[in-house]
Amino acid sequence: MSTSVILLIARILLSVMFIMSGMQKFGAIDGTAGYIASVGLPAGTLLAWLAAIFETLAGIALLVGFQTGLSALALAAFCVFTGFVFHYAPADQMQMILFMKNITIAGGLLALFVAGPGSLSVDARTGKTVTA
């Protein structure tokens, strides 16, 4: 299997969670806002909308390979931030599993940042492909 096909599969696997999560947030903004407020962050409703928009758009950008490096880096930072803010609770095994999931996904996104999107991407079509 070619490197570009593997990078496409990686982009699909990494992006689907963000797209689905963002879309679900649109259908439950009040619940998302409440969850954000429960950890002490201000402006839960505003942050809920921003998170929904960000996850959906950045996920789609990653999926199609548009501004892949920027998308991967932003999503990696998002994963680390949300991992620490929402899931870092050493006494709670389930929350620590979610925390490690976020950190692991951030690692995959950083690898994609370094590897680039591959030739099966919008970036490649526009001549903006960056590869290792």
N, C-alpha and C positions, 0 to 999 in steps of 0.2 A: 504494500500500500504506500502511496507517495506521501511525502511530508505535507504537501498542501491538503490532501484529503484528511490526514490526521489532524492538522490544525483546524480544518473546517469542523470535524467532529468535536474537537475540543471546544471550539467556539459555541457550537450548538449545545453541548452538555453544560457548559458554564453559563450560557445566557438564559436557558429555559427557566431556571429557578428565579432569576431576577424579573423576567417578563411576567411569569405567572404570579409572583409575589406582588409586583406592582399593580397588576390588573386586579388582584384580589383586594388590595388596599382601596382601590377606587370604589369597590362595592361595599366596603365596610370602613369608611373614613372615620366615623365616630368611634368604633372599636379600636382602630389604630391610634387615634388621638388619645383615647383613654389609656392605652398601653404606654404610649410615649409619656403621658403625664404621670403614670404610675412610677416611673423611675426618676421623676423630679425635673424633667426637661420642660422648659416653658413653651408656650404657644403650641400645644399639642396638635390642634387642628391644622395650623399652618405647616408644621413639620410633617404631619401625616400626608397632606397634599404634596409637599415637596418630595417626600420619600416615594410616594406612588409615581409621580412624574419621573423622578430620577431613575428609579429601578426599571421602569418600563422603557424609557428612551435609551438609557445606557445599555440595557439588555438587548434591545433591538439593534443598536449600533454595533455591539459586540457580535451579535448573531450574523449580521450581514458583512462585518469586517469594515466598518466605517469609523475612521479615527480610532482604530483598534487599540493603539498604545494608550491614548488618553482615556478611552473607555475602560480598559483593563486596569489602569492605575487608579482611576476614580472608584471603580467598583471594589478594588482591593482595599483601598482606604475605608470605604463604606463598610466592608466586612469586618475589618479590624475595629473600627469605631463601634459598630453595633454589637460586635462580639463582647467587647469590654463593657459597654454601657448596659446592655440588656441581658447578657448571659453569664458574665464572669461571677460565679458564686461557688467557690470551692467546696462548700458544704452540701451543695445540691448536685448530685450526679447527673441528672437530666440536663440541667443548665450548663454544666461543664461539657457535656457531649455537644450541645448546641454551640457553645463557645469554640470548641475544637473544630467543629464543622466550619464555622466562619473563618477561623485562622487557616484551615486547610484550603478552603476555597480561595482565600487571599493569596496563598502560595501558588495555586494553579493560575490565577490571574497574573501574578508577577512573572511566571514562566511564559505565559502568552505575551506579555508585554515585551519580554526579551526576544522571544522567537519570532514575533510578528504574526500577521494574520494569514500568511500564505498567499498563493496566487489565486485562490478561489474566494476573492473578497473585493469589496468596493475599493478599498485602499489600493490593491494591486491594479485595478482597472483605471484608477486615476493617477497611478505612478507614485503613490505615497507609501508603498510597502516598505517596512523596516523589518529586516530579519537578522537573526544572529549570525 
